[in-house]
Amino acid sequence: MEFIVKSTRPETLKTATLVIPIGEGRTLGEIATAIDTASTGAISNLLKRGDLTGKLGQTLLAHNLPGLKAERVLLVGIGKDNELSDRQLRKIVTSVYSSLKTLGGSDAALALDELQVKNRDTYGKTRLMVESLADAGYCFDRFKSQKAEAGALKKITLLSDKAGLADAQRASSHAQAIATGMAFTKDLGNLPPNLCHPSYLAEEAKSLGKTYKNLKVEVLDEKKLKELGMGAFLAVAQGSDQPPRMIVLNYQGGKKTEKPFALVGKGITFDTGGISIKPAGGMDEMKYDMCGAASVFGTLKAVLELQLPINLVCLLACAENMPSGGATRPGDIVTSMSGQTVEILNTDAEGRLVLCDALTYVERFKPQAVIDIATLTGACIVALGSNVSGLMGNNDELVQQILGAGLTADDRAWQLPLYDEYQEQLDSPFADIANIGGPKAGTITAGCFLSRFAKKYHWAHLDIAGTAWISGGKDKGATGRPVPMLTQYLLDRSNA
């Protein structure tokens, strides 16, 4: 889908479909009034028939209205609130897209510039609209014998006044890059685990490296991981026939002397739980346990599309967690790259084991800040549901920056505490640390575990177990989160 922004009077625009807002109670704003005047009262006459009241998300299509160059006019209800919430704006544009994709026109123009959204300026409002429209058009039918029919709609124009044109164009550019990254993340997450394994993700990384000249890619194989002493990482993979891979992607968009930002993603391409095996019901969704790595891929893709003037290192810790005669057992003790020993009490707490070695490895890049992203704990879903991601960190400024980015991107997180008292739950009588802390505060103790390997830099941890995918039913699939949040964080650092 192509998105463009222009400043022109909607009543003079030649387009297949012109979209205009109608307030609840059939009220006309400035845009709808101008269209009504140009069409000699056609909009008012349509509304008098009672087919559309202006409730949020309602739509009504009209053809060949007099005095207009648009072939069709789509009326969309915007409700009665003077200021919309982000959620209400998303509902409006998603409803618009649902109507547009059923029509025969190849283009559409959205005259929604007058909509007021709480705490959003022209940039913020436009970006949210474009991201929502692009996301609504996502379809994953790679393995369907019968593909989804290609719609006629190819281009959407967003109309803006002249004063806000530059901000709206910048927002559209950013939104399209983020939407591209989200689609990449969703594609990877939705792939079946027999195809999407650690070696496959390594090939995806190499493909990116061939496309973008300022991206260097290195893949650490099992031999190299052993040489580095990544005993925790290797313990997770030793029950699987699929070899583990640590994927290192180094993007140079800033000055050589600038320290990079770092993203570290959990890439468990399938998680049976290992010897501590999961229940069979819903286990198919454990292909999504690599969504942390997928979201790093997607964020990097957005950064590459925008060519942000920053340096960025991405580490993807990729393995498959399977039970076998060679699998790690509960009670095993392994030595991490940092030299700390870990007693593995539960093999289903494997994400923190691959991440802890990745967090040690990232030290060599002397990063400004490190964010790890992982579908780490079911406890996070219990605590926060599927609306916000869990956030912890060892630097308050970094945590606040991520929280702020989440608000700007409408991809929110909620901070959880990392008090010293929680660390005591990880005590082991036999090793330096246990890999689980008992049934209480499972998300926090997982963060506490990781914090022990991230003491040499500013670090934050995002638990996306509840936000990375939608479970069950016809809508099951990866969400592409937290690509918007992470990209916004990097946009903020680059002042782009």
C-alpha positions as CSV (number, residue, x, y, z in Angstrom):
1,M,0.0,0.0,0.0
2,E,1.3,3.5,-0.9
3,F,0.6,6.3,1.5
4,I,1.0,10.0,0.5
5,V,0.2,13.3,2.2
6,K,-0.9,16.4,0.4
7,S,-2.6,19.7,1.0
8,T,-5.7,20.3,-1.2
9,R,-9.3,21.1,-0.8
10,P,-11.2,17.8,-0.6
11,E,-14.2,19.0,-2.6
12,T,-11.9,19.5,-5.6
13,L,-9.9,16.3,-5.4
14,K,-10.3,13.6,-8.1
15,T,-10.3,10.2,-6.3
16,A,-12.1,7.0,-6.4
17,T,-13.3,7.4,-2.8
18,L,-13.3,10.5,-0.6
19,V,-13.6,9.8,3.2
20,I,-15.2,12.5,5.4
21,P,-16.1,12.5,9.1
22,I,-19.6,12.9,10.5
23,G,-20.1,13.5,14.2
24,E,-22.7,11.7,16.3
25,G,-26.1,13.3,16.0
26,R,-25.4,13.8,12.3
27,T,-23.3,16.8,12.9
28,L,-21.1,18.3,10.2
29,G,-17.6,19.7,10.9
30,E,-15.8,22.1,8.7
31,I,-14.8,19.4,6.1
32,A,-18.2,17.8,5.8
33,T,-19.8,21.2,5.6
34,A,-17.6,22.2,2.7
35,I,-18.4,18.9,0.9
36,D,-22.1,19.4,1.6
37,T,-22.0,22.9,0.2
38,A,-20.1,21.8,-2.9
39,S,-22.6,19.0,-3.5
40,T,-25.6,21.3,-3.0
41,G,-26.7,19.7,0.2
42,A,-26.3,16.1,-0.9
43,I,-24.6,15.1,2.4
44,S,-27.4,16.7,4.5
45,N,-30.0,14.9,2.4
46,L,-28.2,11.5,2.9
47,L,-28.1,12.0,6.7
48,K,-31.8,12.9,6.9
49,R,-32.6,9.4,5.7
50,G,-31.2,8.1,9.0
51,D,-28.8,5.4,7.6
52,L,-25.9,6.9,9.5
53,T,-26.1,8.6,12.9
54,G,-22.4,9.4,13.3
55,K,-21.6,6.8,16.0
56,L,-18.0,5.8,16.2
57,G,-16.9,3.6,13.3
58,Q,-20.2,3.7,11.4
59,T,-19.8,4.0,7.6
60,L,-22.1,5.0,4.7
61,L,-21.2,5.0,1.0
62,A,-22.6,7.4,-1.5
63,H,-21.9,7.4,-5.3
64,N,-21.7,10.2,-7.8
65,L,-22.6,13.2,-5.6
66,P,-23.1,16.4,-7.7
67,G,-20.4,19.0,-7.7
68,L,-17.6,16.7,-6.6
69,K,-14.7,15.1,-8.5
70,A,-14.7,12.1,-6.2
71,E,-16.5,9.0,-7.7
72,R,-17.6,8.0,-4.2
73,V,-17.9,9.6,-0.8
74,L,-17.5,7.4,2.3
75,L,-19.0,8.9,5.4
76,V,-17.5,7.7,8.7
77,G,-18.9,8.3,12.2
78,I,-16.5,9.8,14.6
79,G,-18.7,9.8,17.7
80,K,-19.6,12.7,20.0
81,D,-16.3,13.3,21.9
82,N,-14.5,16.5,21.1
83,E,-11.2,14.7,21.5
84,L,-10.7,11.1,20.5
85,S,-8.6,8.6,22.4
86,D,-5.9,6.6,20.5
87,R,-8.2,3.6,20.6
88,Q,-11.1,5.5,19.1
89,L,-9.0,6.8,16.3
90,R,-7.8,3.3,15.5
91,K,-11.3,2.1,15.5
92,I,-12.3,4.8,13.0
93,V,-9.5,4.2,10.5
94,T,-9.8,0.4,10.8
95,S,-13.5,0.7,10.0
96,V,-12.6,3.0,7.0
97,Y,-10.1,0.4,5.7
98,S,-12.6,-2.4,6.1
99,S,-15.0,-0.5,3.8
100,L,-12.4,0.7,1.3
101,K,-11.0,-2.8,0.7
102,T,-14.4,-4.0,-0.5
103,L,-14.7,-1.3,-3.2
104,G,-13.4,-1.2,-6.8
105,G,-11.5,2.0,-6.6
106,S,-7.7,1.8,-6.7
107,D,-7.2,4.9,-4.5
108,A,-8.8,6.8,-1.6
109,A,-8.4,10.1,0.1
110,L,-9.0,10.6,3.8
111,A,-10.1,14.1,4.8
112,L,-9.8,13.4,8.5
113,D,-7.4,16.2,9.3
114,E,-9.8,18.0,11.6
115,L,-10.1,15.1,14.0
116,Q,-8.8,16.0,17.5
117,V,-6.9,13.3,19.4
118,K,-6.0,13.6,23.0
119,N,-2.3,14.5,23.6
120,R,-1.5,14.2,19.9
121,D,-0.4,16.9,17.4
122,T,-0.5,16.6,13.7
123,Y,2.5,14.3,13.6
124,G,1.2,11.9,16.3
125,K,-2.3,11.7,14.8
126,T,-1.1,11.1,11.3
127,R,1.4,8.5,12.3
128,L,-1.2,6.6,14.3
129,M,-3.6,6.7,11.3
130,V,-1.0,5.4,8.8
131,E,0.2,2.7,11.1
132,S,-3.3,1.5,11.8
133,L,-4.3,1.5,8.1
134,A,-1.1,-0.4,7.1
135,D,-1.6,-2.9,9.9
136,A,-5.2,-3.5,8.9
137,G,-4.1,-4.5,5.5
138,Y,-1.7,-7.2,6.8
139,C,-2.4,-10.8,5.7
140,F,-0.4,-14.0,6.2
141,D,-1.5,-16.6,3.7
142,R,1.8,-18.1,2.7
143,F,0.7,-21.6,3.4
144,K,-2.8,-21.3,2.1
145,S,-3.6,-23.1,-1.1
146,Q,-6.1,-20.4,-1.9
147,K,-4.5,-17.0,-1.4
148,A,-6.5,-13.9,-0.3
149,E,-7.8,-11.9,-3.2
150,A,-5.8,-8.9,-4.0
151,G,-7.9,-5.8,-3.4
152,A,-8.2,-2.9,-5.9
153,L,-7.0,-0.4,-3.3
154,K,-3.3,0.6,-3.9
155,K,-2.9,4.1,-2.7
156,I,-4.3,6.1,0.2
157,T,-3.9,9.9,0.4
158,L,-4.1,11.7,3.7
159,L,-5.2,15.3,3.4
160,S,-3.6,17.9,5.6
161,D,-3.7,21.7,5.9
162,K,-0.6,23.6,4.7
163,A,0.6,24.4,8.3
164,G,0.8,20.8,9.3
165,L,1.9,19.3,5.9
166,A,5.6,18.8,6.8
167,D,4.8,17.2,10.1
168,A,2.2,14.9,8.5
169,Q,4.6,13.9,5.7
170,R,7.3,13.0,8.3
171,A,4.8,11.1,10.3
172,S,3.7,9.1,7.2
173,S,7.3,8.3,6.4
174,H,8.0,7.0,10.0
175,A,4.7,5.1,10.1
176,Q,5.4,3.3,6.9
177,A,8.8,2.2,8.1
178,I,7.3,1.0,11.4
179,A,4.5,-0.8,9.6
180,T,7.1,-2.5,7.4
181,G,9.0,-3.6,10.5
182,M,5.8,-4.9,12.1
183,A,4.9,-6.9,9.1
184,F,8.4,-8.4,9.1
185,T,8.0,-9.3,12.7
186,K,4.6,-10.8,12.2
187,D,5.7,-12.9,9.2
188,L,8.6,-14.4,11.2
189,G,6.3,-15.1,14.2
190,N,3.6,-16.7,12.2
191,L,5.9,-19.1,10.4
192,P,5.7,-22.7,11.4
193,P,8.5,-24.0,13.7
194,N,9.5,-26.8,11.2
195,L,10.6,-24.0,8.9
196,C,11.5,-21.1,11.2
197,H,14.4,-22.5,13.3
198,P,17.7,-20.9,14.4
199,S,19.4,-21.5,11.1
200,Y,16.5,-20.0,9.1
201,L,16.7,-16.9,11.2
202,A,20.4,-16.7,10.5
203,E,19.7,-16.8,6.8
204,E,17.2,-14.0,7.2
205,A,19.8,-11.9,8.9
206,K,22.3,-12.6,6.1
207,S,19.7,-11.6,3.6
208,L,19.3,-8.2,5.3
209,G,23.0,-7.8,5.3
210,K,23.2,-8.2,1.6
211,T,20.4,-5.6,1.1
212,Y,21.8,-2.9,3.3
213,K,25.4,-1.9,2.9
214,N,25.8,-0.3,6.4
215,L,24.7,-3.5,8.1
216,K,27.2,-6.2,9.1
217,V,26.0,-9.6,10.1
218,E,27.9,-12.3,12.0
219,V,26.4,-15.7,13.0
220,L,28.0,-17.6,15.9
221,D,27.5,-21.3,15.5
222,E,27.6,-24.0,18.2
223,K,31.4,-24.3,18.1
224,K,31.9,-20.6,18.6
225,L,29.3,-20.5,21.5
226,K,31.4,-23.3,23.2
227,E,34.6,-21.3,22.7
228,L,33.0,-18.3,24.3
229,G,31.8,-20.3,27.3
230,M,28.1,-19.8,26.8
231,G,27.1,-22.8,28.9
232,A,23.7,-21.5,29.8
233,F,22.8,-20.8,26.2
234,L,24.0,-24.2,25.0
235,A,22.1,-26.0,27.8
236,V,18.8,-24.9,26.3
237,A,19.7,-26.2,22.8
238,Q,21.3,-29.5,23.7
239,G,18.0,-31.5,23.5
240,S,17.2,-30.4,20.0
241,D,18.4,-31.6,16.6
242,Q,18.4,-27.9,15.5
243,P,21.7,-26.3,16.3
244,P,21.6,-22.9,18.2
245,R,22.7,-19.7,16.7
246,M,23.7,-16.3,18.1
247,I,23.0,-13.7,15.4
248,V,24.9,-10.4,15.6
249,L,23.7,-7.5,13.4
250,N,25.7,-4.3,13.6
251,Y,24.1,-1.2,12.0
252,Q,26.4,1.8,11.5
253,G,24.2,4.9,10.8
254,G,26.0,7.3,13.2
255,K,29.6,8.4,13.7
256,K,32.2,5.6,14.2
257,T,33.1,7.1,17.6
258,E,29.5,7.0,18.9
259,K,28.6,4.2,21.2
260,P,25.8,2.0,19.9
261,F,22.4,1.2,21.4
262,A,21.8,-2.5,21.7
263,L,18.7,-4.7,21.4
264,V,18.8,-8.3,22.6
265,G,16.0,-10.7,21.5
266,K,15.0,-14.1,22.9
267,G,14.7,-16.4,19.9
268,I,13.3,-19.7,21.1
269,T,11.9,-20.9,17.8
270,F,9.9,-23.6,19.6
271,D,9.5,-24.2,23.3
272,T,8.2,-27.5,24.5
273,G,9.4,-26.7,28.0
274,G,12.1,-29.4,27.6
275,I,12.1,-32.1,30.3
276,S,9.8,-29.8,32.3
277,I,7.4,-30.3,29.5
278,K,4.4,-28.0,28.9
279,P,0.8,-29.2,28.7
280,A,-0.2,-30.2,25.2
281,G,-3.1,-27.8,24.9
282,G,-2.1,-24.7,23.0
283,M,1.5,-25.8,22.7
284,D,1.4,-24.9,19.0
285,E,1.6,-21.3,20.1
286,M,5.0,-21.9,21.5
287,K,6.3,-21.1,18.0
288,Y,5.8,-17.5,19.1
289,D,8.5,-17.9,21.8
290,M,10.9,-16.3,19.3
291,C,8.9,-13.1,19.1
292,G,11.5,-11.2,21.1
293,A,14.0,-11.9,18.3
294,A,11.4,-11.2,15.7
295,S,10.6,-7.8,17.2
296,V,14.3,-6.9,17.1
297,F,14.4,-7.9,13.4
298,G,11.4,-5.7,12.8
299,T,12.8,-2.8,14.7
300,L,16.1,-3.1,12.8
301,K,14.1,-3.2,9.5
302,A,12.4,0.1,10.4
303,V,15.7,1.7,11.3
304,L,17.2,0.5,8.0
305,E,14.3,1.8,6.1
306,L,14.7,5.2,7.8
307,Q,18.5,5.1,7.8
308,L,18.5,6.6,11.3
309,P,21.7,8.4,12.2
310,I,22.6,6.1,15.1
311,N,24.6,3.0,15.7
312,L,22.7,-0.1,16.7
313,V,23.7,-3.6,17.7
314,C,21.1,-6.4,17.6
315,L,21.8,-9.8,19.2
316,L,19.4,-12.6,18.6
317,A,19.8,-15.6,20.9
318,C,18.2,-18.4,18.9
319,A,17.6,-22.0,20.0
320,E,14.9,-24.7,20.1
321,N,13.9,-26.2,23.5
322,M,13.2,-29.9,23.1
323,P,13.1,-33.0,25.4
324,S,15.4,-35.9,24.4
325,G,18.0,-38.2,25.9
326,G,20.5,-35.4,25.7
327,A,18.3,-32.6,27.0
328,T,19.1,-30.6,30.1
329,R,17.6,-32.0,33.3
330,P,16.1,-30.2,36.3
331,G,18.9,-30.1,38.8
332,D,21.7,-29.6,36.3
333,I,24.2,-26.9,37.0
334,V,25.8,-24.9,34.1
335,T,28.4,-22.2,33.9
336,S,27.4,-19.0,32.0
337,M,29.7,-16.9,29.9
338,S,30.0,-14.5,32.9
339,G,31.4,-17.3,35.0
340,Q,28.3,-17.4,37.2
341,T,26.9,-20.9,37.8
342,V,23.2,-21.6,37.4
343,E,21.2,-24.4,38.9
344,I,18.4,-25.3,36.4
345,L,15.4,-26.1,38.5
346,N,13.0,-25.8,35.6
347,T,13.9,-26.4,32.0
348,D,10.9,-24.4,30.9
349,A,12.6,-21.2,32.3
350,E,14.9,-21.3,29.3
351,G,14.6,-17.8,27.9
352,R,16.6,-16.3,30.7
353,L,19.3,-18.8,30.1
354,V,19.9,-17.8,26.4
355,L,19.5,-14.2,27.3
356,C,22.0,-14.1,30.2
357,D,24.9,-15.2,27.9
358,A,23.7,-12.7,25.3
359,L,23.7,-10.0,27.9
360,T,27.3,-10.8,28.8
361,Y,28.4,-11.0,25.2
362,V,26.9,-7.5,24.4
363,E,29.4,-5.9,26.9
364,R,32.1,-6.0,24.2
365,F,30.2,-3.3,22.2
366,K,30.3,-0.8,25.0
367,P,26.7,0.1,24.5
368,Q,25.0,3.3,25.6
369,A,22.0,1.3,26.7
370,V,20.8,-2.3,26.3
371,I,17.1,-3.4,26.0
372,D,16.3,-7.1,26.0
373,I,13.0,-8.2,24.6
374,A,11.5,-11.6,25.5
375,T,8.3,-13.6,25.7
376,L,9.6,-14.6,29.1
377,T,6.9,-15.4,31.7
378,G,3.3,-16.4,31.8
379,A,3.2,-14.5,35.0
380,C,3.4,-11.3,33.1
381,I,0.1,-12.2,31.3
382,V,-1.5,-12.8,34.7
383,A,-0.2,-9.5,36.0
384,L,-0.8,-7.2,33.0
385,G,-3.0,-9.1,30.6
386,S,-2.4,-8.6,26.8
387,N,-2.6,-4.8,26.7
388,V,0.8,-3.6,28.0
389,S,4.3,-5.1,28.2
390,G,6.2,-5.6,31.5
391,L,9.2,-3.3,32.0
392,M,12.1,-3.5,34.4
393,G,15.6,-2.0,34.4
394,N,18.6,-0.8,36.4
395,N,18.5,2.8,35.2
396,D,15.5,5.0,35.8
397,E,16.3,7.4,33.0
398,L,16.3,4.5,30.5
399,V,13.1,3.1,31.9
400,Q,11.4,6.5,31.7
401,Q,12.6,6.9,28.1
402,I,11.0,3.6,27.1
403,L,7.8,4.3,29.0
404,G,7.6,7.6,27.1
405,A,8.3,6.0,23.8
406,G,5.5,3.5,24.5
407,L,3.0,6.4,25.1
408,T,4.0,8.2,21.9
409,A,3.8,5.0,19.9
410,D,0.5,3.8,21.6
411,D,2.5,0.6,22.4
412,R,2.6,0.8,26.1
413,A,4.6,-0.8,28.9
414,W,4.3,-0.8,32.7
415,Q,7.2,-0.7,35.1
416,L,7.6,-3.4,37.7
417,P,10.0,-3.2,40.6
418,L,13.4,-4.9,40.9
419,Y,13.8,-4.7,44.7
420,D,16.6,-6.6,46.4
421,E,14.2,-8.6,48.3
422,Y,13.1,-10.4,45.2
423,Q,16.7,-11.4,44.4
424,E,16.7,-13.7,47.5
425,Q,14.1,-15.9,45.8
426,L,16.8,-17.0,43.4
427,D,19.2,-18.3,46.0
428,S,20.5,-21.8,45.4
429,P,22.3,-24.1,47.9
430,F,24.4,-25.6,45.1
431,A,25.1,-22.8,42.5
432,D,25.5,-19.0,42.4
433,I,21.9,-18.6,41.2
434,A,18.8,-20.7,40.5
435,N,16.9,-20.2,37.2
436,I,13.5,-19.8,38.9
437,G,12.4,-18.0,42.1
438,G,9.3,-19.9,43.0
439,P,5.6,-19.2,42.3
440,K,5.6,-15.6,43.6
441,A,6.3,-12.6,41.4
442,G,7.6,-14.8,38.5
443,T,8.0,-11.9,36.1
444,I,10.0,-9.9,38.6
445,T,12.3,-12.7,39.6
446,A,13.0,-13.4,35.9
447,G,14.0,-9.8,35.6
448,C,16.1,-10.1,38.7
449,F,17.9,-13.1,37.2
450,L,18.7,-11.1,34.0
451,S,19.8,-8.1,36.1
452,R,22.7,-10.1,37.5
453,F,24.2,-10.3,34.0
454,A,23.6,-6.6,33.1
455,K,25.6,-4.7,35.7
456,K,28.1,-3.1,33.4
457,Y,25.7,-0.9,31.4
458,H,22.3,0.7,31.5
459,W,19.8,-2.0,30.9
460,A,16.1,-2.6,30.6
461,H,14.0,-5.7,30.1
462,L,10.7,-6.0,28.2
463,D,8.5,-9.0,28.9
464,I,6.2,-9.3,25.9
465,A,4.6,-12.6,26.8
466,G,1.2,-11.0,26.7
467,T,1.6,-8.6,23.9
468,A,3.6,-10.4,21.2
469,W,0.7,-12.5,19.8
470,I,-3.0,-13.1,20.0
471,S,-4.0,-16.5,21.3
472,G,-6.6,-18.9,19.9
473,G,-9.5,-18.4,17.5
474,K,-9.5,-17.0,14.0
475,D,-7.6,-13.9,15.0
476,K,-4.6,-15.9,16.3
477,G,-1.3,-14.5,15.2
478,A,1.7,-12.3,15.9
479,T,1.0,-8.6,16.7
480,G,4.2,-7.0,15.7
481,R,4.7,-5.4,19.1
482,P,6.8,-3.9,20.5
483,V,8.3,-2.7,17.2
484,P,6.5,0.7,17.5
485,M,7.7,1.3,21.0
486,L,11.3,0.3,20.2
487,T,11.4,2.3,17.0
488,Q,10.1,5.3,18.8
489,Y,12.8,4.9,21.5
490,L,15.4,5.0,18.7
491,L,13.7,7.9,16.9
492,D,13.9,9.8,20.1
493,R,17.6,9.1,20.4
494,S,18.3,10.2,16.8
495,N,16.0,13.3,16.8
496,A,14.8,12.2,13.4
